[in-house]
């Protein structure tokens, strides 16, 4: 029976360094990443692919704002913009992966699923919005939008100041259609899902769902999906080939294999930055704690060589 892997792509899989983010740039980056992922497919794995959307959904929000200001085209809410990014990025991933599979002589069906993820409306995160989204406003503009739409703003310390909207980042509770995703993978279909952490929704008392203005941490959502569909392995692709302790310090050390005890120890020592590596480590640990065999954190192009990547398991085991 084929193993099942969930592969979570970081933002650098589509947009790198000082690139402007043109379609051509993102398409080439995506093809490079997909050609690397083909190596896992060649090993006989069934896979689910997810992706970040930070730069893309931010651009979409600003495009909506510009259309509203210049042409009076009503701007859409954040959940709609997340869905828009899922469709656009999913299209690029699917196209590039199809082409990479053709080059490798592999025939596979691929489906992109616009994915909703359930959160709890009573999550404490709603009392403390932290995720910055969209464009930078003046104080006057921010005050007007707060009065008009109830948005919350925080002052920017970078980019010459200004004010930027912040939204909550609640914990993902359930991935809608996760049973369908699992069934498709067992049929050998490659599924692209939970892009950008998913579109946040919440259950109402009558069982219907309502849209939520929030951003779900993508690593946490992907870990949840991987656990729920009983994946064997969970891959978090980022911009470094290994996880390091004492990162960028004279005593920097790469981590090849770490178990749960060591992972918790390093987290308590503050070895992983909260804004970058810590969420990935937590998601990887959650997966193995919920029954997954192994999590791997590495750089996308290093998948071809299994000597790269930090492997996290419950107990130390190469």
N, C-alpha and C positions, 0 to 999 in steps of 0.2 A: 504494500500500500504506500502511495506517495506521501512524503512529508508535506506539511503545510507551513508556510512562512508568511508572516506579515512584514512588509518592508515599508518603513516610514521615511519618506524623503524630506530632507531639510530644505530650506529656502535656496541654498546654494546649488541645488540640483537644477534649478531653473534660471536663477539670476545670481551672477557672481561679481565680486569685487566692485569696481567702479563702473560697471556696465549701466547703460541707460534703461535697459529693460525692453528693447525693441522685440518684436515678434521673432525676428531672425536670430537675435542673440539667445532668447529663451528656447527657441526650437533646437538650435545647435547644442546648447547645454543639456537639454532634455534627451536628445539622441545619444550623447556621450554617456549619460547616466543609464539609459535603457540598454545600451550595448553591454554595460557592466552587469546589469541585472540578468541578462540572458545567460550568464554563466551559472546562475543558480537554477534557472529553468532547465539547463542542460544536465544538471545533476538529478533531475527528476522531481523537483519540488513543484507543488501547486502553490500559487502565490496570490496574496492580496497586496495591492500597492496603495499607499496613502501619500499625502503631500502637504507641505506648508502652503500658506497663501499670504503671508504678511505683506510683502511689497505689493503684490497684485491687488489684494482687496483694498489696500490703502489708496492705490492709484484709481481703482474703480470708484471709491467714495469721492475722491477729488474730481473725477470726471463727471459724476452726478452733480456735485456742487457747481462746477463750471457751467454745466448745461442749464442748471436752475438759474444762475445769475445772468448768463448771457442770452439764453433763449427761452426762459420761463418754462423749461421742461421740468416737471416735478421730480425731485430727487427721491430715490427709493431708500427704504430703511436698511439697516446693517445686515439683517438676516437675508434679505434679497441679494445684497451685494456679495455675501458669502456664497450663496447659491450660484450667482453669476461667475464667481471665481472658480468654483468647483467645475462648472461646465466648461469654461475656457481652458483651464489647466488640464482637466481630464481629457479634453480633445487633443491637446498637445502631447500628453503622455501616451495616449492610445495610438495616435498616429506614429509617433517615434518608436514605440515598442513594436507595432506591427512591422515597420520597416526593418528594425533590428532583427526581428524573428525571421523575416524573409531572407536577410543576409546570412542568417545562421542555418537556413533550411529547416526551420521549425514551423509547424502549423498549429496555431492556437486561436481560440475565440477570446476576445477581450470585450469587457463591458464596463462602462463608466456609470457609476450610481451616484446621483445627487442625494447626499445622505443627511438625514436629520438625526440629531442626538438629543436625548431627553436630559434636562436638568431639573433640579428642585427649585421652585420659585422662592422657597424659604432658605436657600443656601446663604450662609453668612457673607459670601462674596458680594451679594447685591448691596450690602451696606457699606462696602469699601471698594468702589470701582478703581481698577489699577491699570488696565490695558489701554494704551494710547492708540487712537485710530484716527485716520483722516488727516486733513490739512491743518496748518497752524493759522489761528485767527488772532486778530487784535483783541484787546480787552473789551472794547466796545462791542465788537461782533460776538464775542463769547457771551457777554451779558445778555445781548439780544436773543441769542439762540437758547440760552438757559430759560429766559422768560417765555419764549415761543414754544420750545419743544421739551423743556425740562432736562436738557443735556447737562452733564457734569463736566467741568473743565479743570485742568491743572496747568500751572505755568511751566513752560519749557525752559530748561536751563541751558539747552544747546540751541543751535540754529538761530542765534541772535534773538532769543526770547520769543515772546508770543504765548498764546494759550492753545491747548490741544484737548480735544474731547477724550474722556476716559470712560471705559465701560467695564462691567464686572467680568470676572473669569470664573464661573461656577464649575463645580466638579461634574464630569459626565456620569450619568446614571445608567443609561441604556442607549444602545445604537439601534434605531429603527431599521427593520428589514435585515437584522443580523442573521436570522435563520435562512433567508434567501441567499445571503452572501456565502454562508457555510455550504449550502446545497450546491451552489454554482461551482465553488472551489472543488468539491468532491467530483464534479463532472469534468474537471480539468479546465474550467473557464478561468481566465485571469480577471480579477475584479479590481477596479480602481474605486476606492470608497473613503469615507470620512475625511475628505479634503479640508484642510484648514481647521481640523478639530470637529468638523461637522456644523450643521446649521442648528443653533440652539432653539429648542422648543420645550414646552412644558405641558403636562397633562392638566386639563380642567376637571372639575368635579363630575361632569357628564361623560368623561372619557375622550373628549375631543382634545386636540392640541392647539396651543397658541404660540405665536412667535415671540421670541425673547431677544432683546437688544443686549447681546453679550458676545464674548469671544471665549471659546473653550480651548484650553491648552491641547494642542494637537498630539503631543506625546502621550498625555494621559488618555485621550480618546482612543488613540491607536492601541495602547496597551489593553484597554478595556475590550476593544473589539477582538484583539488577538486572543484574549482569555476566553471570551464568550463563544468564539467559533472553534475553540480547542486547537489553536495553532501549536505546532511543535516548537517553532523558533520565532523570535521577534527581532528584527533588524532596525536600528535607528541610524540613518545615514546623515552625517554631519560634515563639517569642513576639516576634521582632523582624523588621521588614521587610527589613533588610539585615544583612550582616556588617560589623563596624566594626573598625578598628585604633585603638589608644589609647582603647578604649571607656570612656565616661563621664569622659574627661579633657578639659581645655580644648582640646586639639588632636585631638579625636575626628574620624575621617574615615570616611564610609561607602564601601564597596567595591561598585561596580556590576559591573565585569568584572575578573576576575583569571585569569591563566594558571598553569600548573604551577610555573614558576620563581618567580613572585611569591608563590604560595601557600606554597611551601617556605621562602622567605625570611621571610615573616611568622611561620610556625610556629617557625622557628629563633630568631626574635626574641622569642618568647613572647607574641605578640599575642593568642592565643586561650586562654581559660581551660580548664584540663584538665578541670574538673568540668562544663563546660557546652558551649562552642562547639568546643573542640578535637576531640572525637570526631566531630562533624558535619563539620568541615573534612576530617579524615582520611578519613572514609567517602566524601565527595564527591570527593576527590582520587583515592582508590583506584578509583572508578568510571571516571573519565576515563582513568586510567592503564591500565585493563583494556579499553579500546576504546569506552567510552561517549562520546557526542558532547558532552554538557553536563550539569553538575550545577547545581541552583539551590537556594539557601537563602533562605527568606523566611517571612513570617507567613501563616497559612492564608488569611485573608480578602483577602490582596493578590493572589491568583492571577488574579483577574479582570483586573487591570491589569498587563500584562507589563513596564511600566517599573519595577516593584518587583522586588526580589530580587537577590542577588549571584550572578552567573553564573560558573562555574568551568569552564574548558576547558583542553585540553593547551597550546594556543597562543592568544595573545590574538586573539579574534575575536568581534565583536558579533553 
